[in-house]
Amino acid sequence: MNFHVLTLFPDMIIDGLNTSITGRAIKNGCLSVEAVNIRDYANNKHMKVDDYPYGGGAGLVMQAAPVCAAYDSLVQKIGKKPRVVYMTPQGYTFNQKMAQDFAKEDDLVILCGHYEGIDERFIEECVDEEISLGDFVLTGGEIAAMAVADSVCRLVPGVLADEQCYTGESHWDGLLEYPQYTRPEVWEGRAVPEVLINGDHAKVELWRRKKQLERTMNKRPDMFEKFTPADDTDRKLLEEIKKDASRIKLTEKLDYRPATLDDMPDIMRIVEDARRSLKRFHVDQWQGEYPNEQVFLADMARGECFAVTHGGEVAAVFVLSTLEQENYAKITDGKWTADMPYCVLHRSAVSAKYRGSGMSEFMMKCVERQAAEGFGLRCIRVDTHRKNKAMQRLLRESGYRYRGNVLIDDAGHDPARQAYEKILKIKNIAGGCK
């Protein structure tokens, strides 16, 4: 494919497109890029190509004659009238379908405007389409022309290694692209979705298609309105997405209460969810029998175990203890804020079903409410495994401050824990949370 760019700044075009993938494609003969300097066709000694607009007004207008002369030279060279697109803020917004259409051409002429534009008579006479990158104005058409050329050229056979490099991308079939991941498997406490590493290619493809639909629905509802499901698989995935959204969307039916014996099956299920998640993140916490039912029964007996509910369903569990923590007496690499009564957050976990829904953040608010209203305390302390990045991030986002390190009696596992603390800003504890 041959690109012919009519411009006042040819070096800008050549330097920009002779790099990276387009540069390699030009070198390999898959593409050719020609920048035609419109000034070379000016019929005056100063190579002037612009003049003041009829009717007055600010700025200058590119004259029709030199632009037309440059264009005629291309027609003569190509041997037929080529397709001509003019980069202007007044044009139709460029999109992937246009790129696919342009890629079918042997020759594409891209005209770059400058100043206040180009004499309308040339546009009416020679331009096939007026194209814009969006609802904004650039100093000239060169950047826009390079963007169009880059988008089109990657669809030309031989430019990319494989057609799959672009057929699954954003906008190819009216959808955004699915999320991408690479090594390491766990980064800053965030793991690659498990489906991508289990080796089941059919499940991977379904997951990717579902993410395409989900992303487009959430990020680009304007695109999604125009999307038509390709087959029964799309329709089934859309139904799953709707069910998922209705299932995990938090409503006003959120609350917390003291946990009871009847909650134990839900609590242990949540603990198992957390245990699997920690194992995947290579955190050796909760990888034995702890915490078990006996531990939670003891918590319940002391009135320290709480169930966070959504519409009556147990969605999370936490333990908030007022017992003195001997292990907290010695803290290294830092210190506690003040010598004041405190409660300690233990054994907190959210159901896998509610991850990413905001339930963790709501649970932390319940912790504060219980500390203030239930126990009349301003200070909350908590420790977490040094590799538990997700918990550390939640604590930081909830206003907790890192205070140092403590050692926890945990035979067979890493005893070092990072200690965090939050001082609640409550004027009147006795009167409740304000």
PALO-39039 format. One record per residue (C-alpha): residue in one letter; x, y, z. Coordinates in Angstrom, 1 decimal. Layout:
<nodes>
+----+--------+--------+--------+
! aa !      x !      y !      z !
+----+--------+--------+--------+
!  a !      X !      Y !      Z !
...
+----+--------+--------+--------+
</nodes>
This chain:
<nodes>
+----+--------+--------+--------+
! aa !      x !      y !      z !
+----+--------+--------+--------+
!  m !    0.0 !    0.0 !    0.0 !
!  n !    1.2 !    3.5 !   -0.8 !
!  f !    0.6 !    6.6 !    1.3 !
!  h !    0.9 !   10.0 !   -0.3 !
!  v !    0.8 !   12.9 !    2.2 !
!  l !    0.3 !   16.4 !    1.0 !
!  t !    1.9 !   18.6 !    3.6 !
!  l !    3.9 !   21.8 !    4.4 !
!  f !    6.1 !   19.8 !    6.7 !
!  p !    7.3 !   16.6 !    4.9 !
!  d !   10.2 !   15.9 !    7.4 !
!  m !    7.6 !   15.6 !   10.2 !
!  i !    5.8 !   12.9 !    8.2 !
!  i !    8.9 !   11.0 !    7.1 !
!  d !   10.5 !   11.1 !   10.5 !
!  g !    7.4 !   10.0 !   12.3 !
!  l !    6.4 !    7.1 !   10.1 !
!  n !    9.9 !    5.7 !    9.5 !
!  t !   10.1 !    4.4 !   13.0 !
!  s !    8.9 !    1.3 !   14.9 !
!  i !    6.5 !   -1.1 !   13.1 !
!  t !    5.7 !    1.3 !   10.2 !
!  g !    9.4 !    1.9 !    9.6 !
!  r !   10.1 !   -1.8 !    9.4 !
!  a !    7.1 !   -2.3 !    7.0 !
!  i !    8.5 !    0.5 !    4.8 !
!  k !   12.0 !   -1.1 !    4.9 !
!  n !   10.5 !   -4.6 !    4.0 !
!  g !    8.5 !   -3.2 !    1.1 !
!  c !    5.0 !   -3.8 !    2.6 !
!  l !    4.4 !    0.0 !    2.5 !
!  s !    5.6 !    3.1 !    0.9 !
!  v !    5.2 !    6.6 !    2.4 !
!  e !    5.7 !    9.7 !    0.3 !
!  a !    5.5 !   13.2 !    1.7 !
!  v !    4.8 !   15.8 !   -1.0 !
!  n !    5.8 !   19.3 !    0.0 !
!  i !    3.0 !   21.7 !   -1.2 !
!  r !    5.5 !   24.6 !   -1.1 !
!  d !    7.4 !   23.0 !   -4.0 !
!  y !    4.4 !   23.9 !   -6.1 !
!  a !    4.0 !   27.5 !   -5.1 !
!  n !    4.2 !   29.8 !   -8.2 !
!  n !    6.2 !   32.6 !   -6.5 !
!  k !    9.8 !   33.2 !   -5.4 !
!  h !    9.0 !   33.2 !   -1.7 !
!  m !    7.1 !   29.8 !   -2.0 !
!  k !    4.1 !   31.4 !   -0.4 !
!  v !    1.1 !   29.1 !   -0.3 !
!  d !   -1.4 !   31.1 !    1.8 !
!  d !   -3.3 !   34.4 !    1.8 !
!  y !   -5.8 !   36.4 !    3.7 !
!  p !   -9.4 !   35.1 !    3.7 !
!  y !  -12.1 !   36.9 !    1.7 !
!  g !  -14.5 !   38.6 !    4.0 !
!  g !  -11.9 !   39.3 !    6.6 !
!  g !  -11.2 !   37.4 !    9.8 !
!  a !   -8.2 !   36.2 !   11.7 !
!  g !   -5.5 !   34.0 !   10.2 !
!  l !   -4.6 !   32.8 !    6.7 !
!  v !   -6.0 !   30.3 !    4.3 !
!  m !   -4.0 !   27.8 !    2.1 !
!  q !   -4.5 !   28.7 !   -1.6 !
!  a !   -6.2 !   26.2 !   -3.9 !
!  a !   -3.6 !   26.5 !   -6.7 !
!  p !   -0.4 !   25.1 !   -5.1 !
!  v !   -2.4 !   22.4 !   -3.3 !
!  c !   -4.0 !   21.4 !   -6.6 !
!  a !   -0.7 !   21.4 !   -8.4 !
!  a !    0.8 !   19.1 !   -5.8 !
!  y !   -2.3 !   16.8 !   -6.1 !
!  d !   -2.1 !   16.8 !   -9.9 !
!  s !    1.5 !   15.6 !   -9.8 !
!  l !    0.3 !   12.6 !   -7.7 !
!  v !   -2.5 !   11.8 !  -10.1 !
!  q !    0.0 !   11.8 !  -13.0 !
!  k !    2.4 !    9.6 !  -11.0 !
!  i !   -0.2 !    7.1 !   -9.9 !
!  g !   -1.9 !    7.0 !  -13.3 !
!  k !   -5.5 !    7.3 !  -11.9 !
!  k !   -7.4 !    9.4 !   -9.5 !
!  p !   -6.6 !    8.2 !   -6.0 !
!  r !   -8.7 !    8.3 !   -2.9 !
!  v !   -8.2 !   11.6 !   -1.1 !
!  v !   -8.9 !   12.3 !    2.6 !
!  y !   -8.6 !   15.7 !    4.2 !
!  m !   -7.7 !   16.0 !    7.8 !
!  t !   -9.9 !   18.7 !    9.4 !
!  p !  -11.8 !   19.2 !   12.7 !
!  q !  -14.9 !   19.5 !   10.5 !
!  g !  -14.7 !   15.9 !    9.3 !
!  y !  -16.3 !   12.7 !   10.3 !
!  t !  -14.6 !   11.1 !   13.3 !
!  f !  -12.1 !    8.5 !   12.3 !
!  n !  -12.8 !    4.9 !   13.5 !
!  q !  -11.7 !    1.4 !   13.0 !
!  k !  -14.2 !    0.7 !   10.2 !
!  m !  -12.8 !    3.6 !    8.2 !
!  a !   -9.3 !    2.2 !    8.8 !
!  q !  -10.4 !   -1.2 !    7.5 !
!  d !  -12.0 !    0.5 !    4.4 !
!  f !   -8.9 !    2.6 !    3.7 !
!  a !   -6.6 !   -0.5 !    4.0 !
!  k !   -8.2 !   -1.9 !    0.8 !
!  e !   -6.8 !    0.9 !   -1.3 !
!  d !   -3.6 !    0.7 !   -3.3 !
!  d !   -3.0 !    4.4 !   -3.0 !
!  l !   -4.3 !    6.7 !   -0.3 !
!  v !   -3.7 !   10.5 !   -0.4 !
!  i !   -3.9 !   12.3 !    2.9 !
!  l !   -4.1 !   16.1 !    2.8 !
!  c !   -2.9 !   18.1 !    5.8 !
!  g !   -4.4 !   21.4 !    6.4 !
!  h !   -2.8 !   24.4 !    8.2 !
!  y !   -3.7 !   27.9 !    9.3 !
!  e !   -7.5 !   28.5 !    8.9 !
!  g !   -7.8 !   25.6 !    6.4 !
!  i !   -7.7 !   25.2 !    2.7 !
!  d !   -9.7 !   27.1 !    0.0 !
!  e !  -13.1 !   25.4 !   -0.1 !
!  r !  -13.0 !   25.2 !   -3.9 !
!  f !  -10.2 !   22.6 !   -3.9 !
!  i !  -12.0 !   20.6 !   -1.2 !
!  e !  -15.2 !   20.5 !   -3.3 !
!  e !  -13.2 !   19.6 !   -6.4 !
!  c !  -10.8 !   16.9 !   -5.3 !
!  v !  -11.4 !   15.7 !   -1.7 !
!  d !  -13.4 !   12.4 !   -1.2 !
!  e !  -13.7 !   12.4 !    2.6 !
!  e !  -13.1 !   14.9 !    5.4 !
!  i !  -11.7 !   13.1 !    8.5 !
!  s !  -11.2 !   14.2 !   12.1 !
!  l !   -9.5 !   12.5 !   15.0 !
!  g !  -12.1 !   14.0 !   17.4 !
!  d !  -13.7 !   17.2 !   18.6 !
!  f !  -10.5 !   19.2 !   19.1 !
!  v !   -8.2 !   21.3 !   17.0 !
!  l !   -4.5 !   20.7 !   16.3 !
!  t !   -1.9 !   23.2 !   14.9 !
!  g !   -1.9 !   21.2 !   11.6 !
!  g !   -3.0 !   18.0 !   10.0 !
!  e !    0.4 !   16.2 !   10.1 !
!  i !   -0.2 !   14.5 !   13.5 !
!  a !   -3.7 !   13.5 !   12.5 !
!  a !   -2.4 !   12.2 !    9.1 !
!  m !    0.3 !   10.1 !   10.9 !
!  a !   -2.4 !    8.7 !   13.2 !
!  v !   -4.6 !    7.6 !   10.3 !
!  a !   -1.7 !    6.2 !    8.4 !
!  d !   -0.5 !    4.2 !   11.4 !
!  s !   -3.9 !    2.8 !   12.0 !
!  v !   -4.5 !    1.8 !    8.4 !
!  c !   -1.0 !    0.4 !    7.7 !
!  r !   -1.1 !   -2.1 !   10.5 !
!  l !   -4.1 !   -3.8 !    8.7 !
!  v !   -2.1 !   -4.2 !    5.5 !
!  p !   -0.9 !   -7.8 !    5.0 !
!  g !    2.7 !   -8.3 !    6.1 !
!  v !    2.9 !   -5.3 !    8.4 !
!  l !    2.1 !   -7.3 !   11.5 !
!  a !    3.3 !  -10.8 !   12.1 !
!  d !   -0.2 !  -12.3 !   12.1 !
!  e !   -3.7 !  -11.2 !   11.5 !
!  q !   -4.6 !  -12.2 !   15.0 !
!  c !   -2.5 !   -9.2 !   16.2 !
!  y !   -5.4 !   -6.9 !   15.2 !
!  t !   -8.6 !   -9.0 !   14.8 !
!  g !   -9.0 !   -9.3 !   18.6 !
!  e !   -8.2 !   -5.7 !   19.4 !
!  s !  -10.4 !   -2.9 !   20.6 !
!  h !  -13.0 !   -1.7 !   18.0 !
!  w !  -12.3 !   -4.5 !   15.5 !
!  d !  -15.8 !   -6.0 !   15.9 !
!  g !  -17.5 !   -3.2 !   17.8 !
!  l !  -16.0 !   -4.1 !   21.2 !
!  l !  -13.1 !   -3.1 !   23.4 !
!  e !  -10.2 !   -5.5 !   23.8 !
!  y !  -10.0 !   -7.9 !   26.8 !
!  p !   -7.4 !   -7.1 !   29.5 !
!  q !   -3.9 !   -8.4 !   29.0 !
!  y !   -1.4 !   -9.8 !   31.5 !
!  t !    2.2 !  -11.0 !   31.5 !
!  r !    4.9 !  -12.2 !   34.0 !
!  p !    5.2 !  -12.2 !   37.0 !
!  e !    2.1 !  -14.1 !   38.0 !
!  v !    1.7 !  -12.0 !   41.1 !
!  w !    2.7 !   -8.3 !   41.1 !
!  e !    2.2 !   -6.0 !   44.1 !
!  g !   -0.3 !   -8.4 !   45.6 !
!  r !   -2.3 !   -8.6 !   42.3 !
!  a !   -2.5 !  -11.9 !   40.6 !
!  v !   -3.2 !  -12.9 !   37.0 !
!  p !   -6.7 !  -14.3 !   36.6 !
!  e !   -6.5 !  -18.0 !   37.3 !
!  v !   -8.3 !  -18.9 !   34.1 !
!  l !   -5.4 !  -17.6 !   32.0 !
!  i !   -2.9 !  -20.0 !   33.6 !
!  n !   -4.9 !  -23.2 !   33.8 !
!  g !   -4.1 !  -24.3 !   30.2 !
!  d !   -7.8 !  -24.6 !   29.1 !
!  h !   -7.8 !  -22.6 !   25.9 !
!  a !  -11.6 !  -22.9 !   25.4 !
!  k !  -12.2 !  -21.4 !   28.9 !
!  v !   -9.6 !  -18.7 !   28.1 !
!  e !  -11.5 !  -17.7 !   24.9 !
!  l !  -14.8 !  -17.6 !   26.7 !
!  w !  -13.3 !  -15.4 !   29.5 !
!  r !  -11.7 !  -13.0 !   27.0 !
!  r !  -15.0 !  -12.6 !   25.1 !
!  k !  -16.9 !  -12.1 !   28.3 !
!  k !  -14.4 !   -9.4 !   29.3 !
!  q !  -14.7 !   -7.7 !   25.9 !
!  l !  -18.5 !   -7.5 !   26.4 !
!  e !  -18.2 !   -6.4 !   30.0 !
!  r !  -15.6 !   -3.7 !   29.3 !
!  t !  -17.5 !   -2.3 !   26.4 !
!  m !  -20.8 !   -2.2 !   28.4 !
!  n !  -19.1 !   -0.4 !   31.4 !
!  k !  -16.5 !    1.8 !   29.6 !
!  r !  -18.2 !    2.6 !   26.3 !
!  p !  -22.0 !    2.3 !   26.6 !
!  d !  -22.2 !    4.4 !   23.4 !
!  m !  -20.4 !    1.6 !   21.5 !
!  f !  -22.3 !   -1.2 !   23.3 !
!  e !  -25.7 !    0.3 !   22.2 !
!  k !  -24.7 !   -0.3 !   18.6 !
!  f !  -23.3 !   -3.9 !   19.2 !
!  t !  -25.2 !   -6.9 !   18.0 !
!  p !  -24.4 !  -10.3 !   19.6 !
!  a !  -22.6 !  -12.4 !   17.1 !
!  d !  -24.1 !  -15.8 !   18.2 !
!  d !  -25.7 !  -17.7 !   21.0 !
!  t !  -22.4 !  -17.7 !   22.9 !
!  d !  -22.5 !  -13.9 !   23.0 !
!  r !  -26.1 !  -13.9 !   24.2 !
!  k !  -25.3 !  -16.4 !   26.9 !
!  l !  -22.3 !  -14.4 !   28.1 !
!  l !  -24.4 !  -11.2 !   28.2 !
!  e !  -26.9 !  -13.0 !   30.4 !
!  e !  -24.1 !  -14.0 !   32.7 !
!  i !  -22.8 !  -10.5 !   32.9 !
!  k !  -26.3 !   -9.2 !   33.8 !
!  k !  -26.6 !  -11.8 !   36.5 !
!  d !  -23.2 !  -11.1 !   37.9 !
!  a !  -23.9 !   -7.4 !   38.0 !
!  s !  -27.2 !   -7.9 !   39.9 !
!  r !  -25.6 !  -10.4 !   42.2 !
!  i !  -22.6 !   -8.3 !   43.4 !
!  k !  -24.0 !   -4.8 !   43.1 !
!  l !  -24.2 !   -3.5 !   46.6 !
!  t !  -27.5 !   -2.1 !   47.7 !
!  e !  -28.8 !   -0.2 !   50.7 !
!  k !  -29.5 !   -3.6 !   52.3 !
!  l !  -26.0 !   -3.6 !   53.9 !
!  d !  -25.4 !   -4.1 !   57.6 !
!  y !  -23.4 !   -6.0 !   60.2 !
!  r !  -24.3 !   -7.9 !   63.4 !
!  p !  -22.8 !  -10.3 !   65.9 !
!  a !  -22.3 !  -13.6 !   64.3 !
!  t !  -24.2 !  -16.7 !   65.5 !
!  l !  -23.8 !  -20.4 !   65.4 !
!  d !  -26.1 !  -20.5 !   62.4 !
!  d !  -23.6 !  -18.4 !   60.4 !
!  m !  -20.7 !  -20.9 !   60.9 !
!  p !  -21.1 !  -22.7 !   57.5 !
!  d !  -21.0 !  -19.3 !   55.7 !
!  i !  -18.0 !  -18.1 !   57.8 !
!  m !  -16.0 !  -21.3 !   57.1 !
!  r !  -16.8 !  -21.0 !   53.4 !
!  i !  -15.5 !  -17.4 !   53.4 !
!  v !  -12.4 !  -18.6 !   55.3 !
!  e !  -11.8 !  -21.3 !   52.6 !
!  d !  -12.2 !  -18.6 !   49.9 !
!  a !   -9.6 !  -16.5 !   51.7 !
!  r !   -7.3 !  -19.5 !   52.2 !
!  r !   -7.2 !  -20.4 !   48.5 !
!  s !   -6.6 !  -16.7 !   47.6 !
!  l !   -3.7 !  -16.4 !   50.1 !
!  k !   -2.2 !  -19.6 !   48.7 !
!  r !   -2.3 !  -18.3 !   45.2 !
!  f !   -0.6 !  -15.1 !   46.3 !
!  h !    2.1 !  -17.3 !   47.9 !
!  v !    1.2 !  -16.0 !   51.4 !
!  d !    1.7 !  -18.8 !   54.0 !
!  q !   -1.0 !  -17.4 !   56.2 !
!  w !   -4.1 !  -19.5 !   57.1 !
!  q !   -2.6 !  -22.5 !   55.3 !
!  g !   -3.1 !  -24.9 !   58.1 !
!  e !   -6.2 !  -25.7 !   60.3 !
!  y !   -6.2 !  -22.1 !   61.6 !
!  p !   -8.7 !  -20.5 !   61.8 !
!  n !  -11.2 !  -23.2 !   62.5 !
!  e !  -14.7 !  -23.4 !   64.0 !
!  q !  -13.4 !  -23.6 !   67.5 !
!  v !  -11.6 !  -20.3 !   67.1 !
!  f !  -14.7 !  -18.6 !   65.8 !
!  l !  -16.9 !  -20.2 !   68.5 !
!  a !  -14.6 !  -18.7 !   71.1 !
!  d !  -14.8 !  -15.3 !   69.3 !
!  m !  -18.6 !  -15.5 !   69.3 !
!  a !  -18.7 !  -16.4 !   73.0 !
!  r !  -16.8 !  -13.2 !   73.8 !
!  g !  -19.1 !  -11.2 !   71.5 !
!  e !  -16.2 !  -10.3 !   69.2 !
!  c !  -17.2 !  -12.0 !   65.9 !
!  f !  -19.3 !  -10.1 !   63.4 !
!  a !  -21.0 !  -11.0 !   60.2 !
!  v !  -21.3 !   -8.4 !   57.4 !
!  t !  -24.5 !   -9.0 !   55.5 !
!  h !  -25.9 !   -7.9 !   52.1 !
!  g !  -29.6 !   -8.5 !   51.8 !
!  g !  -29.4 !  -10.9 !   54.7 !
!  e !  -26.6 !  -13.0 !   53.1 !
!  v !  -23.3 !  -13.3 !   55.0 !
!  a !  -20.8 !  -11.6 !   52.7 !
!  a !  -17.8 !  -11.0 !   55.1 !
!  v !  -16.7 !  -11.8 !   58.6 !
!  f !  -14.4 !  -10.0 !   61.0 !
!  v !  -13.3 !  -10.3 !   64.6 !
!  l !  -12.8 !   -7.1 !   66.7 !
!  s !  -11.2 !   -7.9 !   70.0 !
!  t !  -10.7 !   -5.7 !   73.1 !
!  l !   -8.3 !   -8.3 !   74.7 !
!  e !   -4.8 !   -7.1 !   75.5 !
!  q !   -2.4 !   -8.2 !   72.8 !
!  e !    0.9 !   -9.3 !   74.4 !
!  n !    2.5 !   -9.5 !   71.0 !
!  y !    1.8 !   -5.9 !   70.5 !
!  a !    3.8 !   -4.8 !   73.5 !
!  k !    7.0 !   -5.0 !   71.5 !
!  i !    7.1 !   -3.3 !   68.1 !
!  t !   10.2 !   -2.8 !   66.0 !
!  d !   11.1 !   -0.4 !   63.2 !
!  g !    8.5 !    2.1 !   64.5 !
!  k !    6.1 !    2.7 !   67.3 !
!  w !    2.4 !    3.0 !   68.1 !
!  t !    0.9 !    6.4 !   68.0 !
!  a !   -0.1 !    6.7 !   71.7 !
!  d !   -0.6 !    4.7 !   74.9 !
!  m !   -4.4 !    4.5 !   74.8 !
!  p !   -7.1 !    1.7 !   74.9 !
!  y !   -7.4 !   -0.1 !   71.6 !
!  c !   -9.2 !   -2.9 !   69.9 !
!  v !   -7.6 !   -5.3 !   67.4 !
!  l !   -8.9 !   -6.4 !   64.0 !
!  h !   -8.5 !  -10.2 !   63.5 !
!  r !   -9.7 !  -12.9 !   61.1 !
!  s !  -11.3 !  -10.6 !   58.5 !
!  a !  -12.3 !  -12.0 !   55.1 !
!  v !  -14.7 !  -11.3 !   52.3 !
!  s !  -16.6 !  -13.9 !   50.3 !
!  a !  -15.0 !  -14.5 !   46.8 !
!  k !  -18.4 !  -13.7 !   45.4 !
!  y !  -18.2 !  -10.1 !   46.6 !
!  r !  -14.6 !   -9.3 !   45.7 !
!  g !  -14.3 !   -6.2 !   43.7 !
!  s !  -17.8 !   -5.0 !   44.7 !
!  g !  -16.7 !   -2.6 !   47.4 !
!  m !  -17.6 !   -5.1 !   50.2 !
!  s !  -14.1 !   -4.9 !   51.7 !
!  e !  -14.4 !   -1.1 !   52.0 !
!  f !  -17.8 !   -1.5 !   53.6 !
!  m !  -16.5 !   -4.1 !   56.1 !
!  m !  -13.8 !   -1.6 !   57.2 !
!  k !  -16.5 !    1.0 !   57.9 !
!  c !  -18.3 !   -1.6 !   60.0 !
!  v !  -15.1 !   -2.2 !   62.0 !
!  e !  -14.9 !    1.5 !   62.8 !
!  r !  -18.5 !    1.7 !   63.7 !
!  q !  -18.2 !   -1.3 !   66.1 !
!  a !  -15.0 !    0.2 !   67.6 !
!  a !  -16.7 !    3.5 !   68.3 !
!  e !  -20.3 !    2.7 !   69.0 !
!  g !  -19.9 !   -0.8 !   70.3 !
!  f !  -16.8 !   -0.6 !   72.3 !
!  g !  -16.3 !    3.2 !   72.8 !
!  l !  -12.7 !    3.1 !   71.5 !
!  r !  -10.9 !    5.4 !   69.2 !
!  c !   -7.9 !    3.3 !   68.4 !
!  i !   -7.9 !    0.3 !   66.1 !
!  r !   -4.8 !   -1.9 !   65.5 !
!  v !   -4.2 !   -4.7 !   63.1 !
!  d !   -1.3 !   -6.8 !   61.8 !
!  t !   -1.0 !   -8.5 !   58.5 !
!  h !    1.4 !  -10.8 !   56.7 !
!  r !    4.3 !   -9.0 !   55.0 !
!  k !    3.3 !  -10.7 !   51.7 !
!  n !   -0.4 !   -9.9 !   52.0 !
!  k !   -0.3 !   -6.9 !   49.6 !
!  a !   -4.0 !   -6.8 !   49.1 !
!  m !   -4.7 !   -6.4 !   52.8 !
!  q !   -2.0 !   -3.8 !   53.1 !
!  r !   -3.5 !   -1.8 !   50.2 !
!  l !   -7.0 !   -2.0 !   51.8 !
!  l !   -5.6 !   -0.7 !   55.2 !
!  r !   -3.8 !    2.2 !   53.5 !
!  e !   -6.9 !    3.1 !   51.5 !
!  s !   -9.0 !    2.9 !   54.7 !
!  g !   -6.8 !    5.5 !   56.5 !
!  y !   -4.6 !    3.1 !   58.5 !
!  r !   -0.9 !    4.0 !   59.1 !
!  y !    2.0 !    1.6 !   59.1 !
!  r !    3.6 !    1.6 !   62.5 !
!  g !    6.3 !   -1.1 !   62.4 !
!  n !    6.6 !   -4.8 !   62.9 !
!  v !    5.4 !   -7.2 !   65.5 !
!  l !    6.0 !  -11.0 !   66.0 !
!  i !    2.9 !  -13.3 !   66.2 !
!  d !    3.0 !  -16.8 !   67.7 !
!  d !    2.3 !  -18.8 !   64.6 !
!  a !    4.3 !  -22.1 !   64.7 !
!  g !    5.5 !  -23.3 !   61.4 !
!  h !    4.9 !  -20.1 !   59.6 !
!  d !    6.5 !  -16.7 !   59.2 !
!  p !    5.9 !  -14.9 !   62.5 !
!  a !    6.7 !  -11.4 !   61.2 !
!  r !    3.7 !   -9.1 !   60.7 !
!  q !    3.4 !   -5.6 !   59.6 !
!  a !    1.5 !   -3.5 !   62.1 !
!  y !   -1.1 !   -0.8 !   61.2 !
!  e !   -3.1 !    1.6 !   63.3 !
!  k !   -5.9 !    4.1 !   62.9 !
!  i !   -7.1 !    6.8 !   65.4 !
!  l !  -10.8 !    7.6 !   64.8 !
!  k !  -11.7 !   11.2 !   64.8 !
!  i !  -14.7 !   11.1 !   67.1 !
!  k !  -15.7 !   14.0 !   69.3 !
!  n !  -18.0 !   12.2 !   71.6 !
!  i !  -17.5 !    8.4 !   71.9 !
!  a !  -20.1 !    8.1 !   74.7 !
!  g !  -22.7 !    9.6 !   72.5 !
!  g !  -21.9 !    7.3 !   69.6 !
!  c !  -20.3 !    7.7 !   66.2 !
!  k !  -20.7 !   11.2 !   64.7 !
+----+--------+--------+--------+
</nodes>
